[in-house]
Amino acid sequence: MTDDIRGWIFIAVFFLLPGLIGAWIAWSKGRNPFTWFLLNFVFPPTLMVTLFQKPLRAVHGHYRQCPKCREFVKWREAVCKYCQTELL
């Protein structure tokens, strides 16, 4: 394997992959995927920041907002983990 191919594989694994994963996670939390792609591409450790962020808004199929405490919970949860309110 030539050095040129190794260089492209290194870029793909250590920069492109975290960028794409970060963009998908940001999109699922209602954030701008292009901005988070660039941020995670340039600084791959920021992928951890993207993982632990709260969503900005309700995203169908991913997150919904509790009607009582207004916190965001995962779409599949039947009870709010903050106030124990049943979700419809």
RAWOFEN-V392426 format. One record per backbone hydrogen bond with DSSP energy under -0.5 kcal/mol. CO is the residue of the C=O (numbers start at 1). NH is the residue of the N-H. E is the energy in kcal/mol with one decimal. If there is no record, write none. Layout:
BEGIN
CO|NH|E / CO|NH|E
END
This chain:
BEGIN
2|6|-2.0 / 3|7|-2.0 / 4|8|-1.8 / 5|9|-2.3 / 6|10|-2.4 / 7|11|-2.2 / 8|12|-2.4 / 9|13|-2.6 / 10|14|-2.6 / 11|15|-1.7 / 11|16|-2.2 / 12|17|-2.3 / 15|19|-1.6 / 16|20|-2.5 / 17|21|-2.6 / 18|22|-2.5 / 19|23|-2.1 / 20|24|-2.1 / 21|25|-2.4 / 22|26|-2.5 / 23|27|-2.3 / 24|28|-2.1 / 25|29|-0.8 / 26|29|-0.8 / 26|31|-2.9 / 27|30|-1.4 / 29|56|-2.1 / 29|57|-0.6 / 31|33|-0.6 / 32|36|-1.8 / 33|37|-2.0 / 34|38|-2.2 / 35|39|-2.4 / 36|40|-2.4 / 37|41|-2.2 / 38|42|-2.5 / 39|43|-2.5 / 43|46|-2.2 / 44|47|-1.9 / 45|48|-1.5 / 46|50|-2.0 / 47|51|-2.0 / 48|52|-1.7 / 49|53|-0.6 / 50|53|-0.6 / 59|62|-2.6 / 59|63|-2.1 / 62|75|-2.2 / 63|59|-1.3 / 64|73|-3.0 / 66|70|-1.3 / 71|66|-3.0 / 73|64|-2.6 / 74|77|-1.3 / 78|87|-3.3 / 80|84|-1.5 / 85|80|-2.8
END
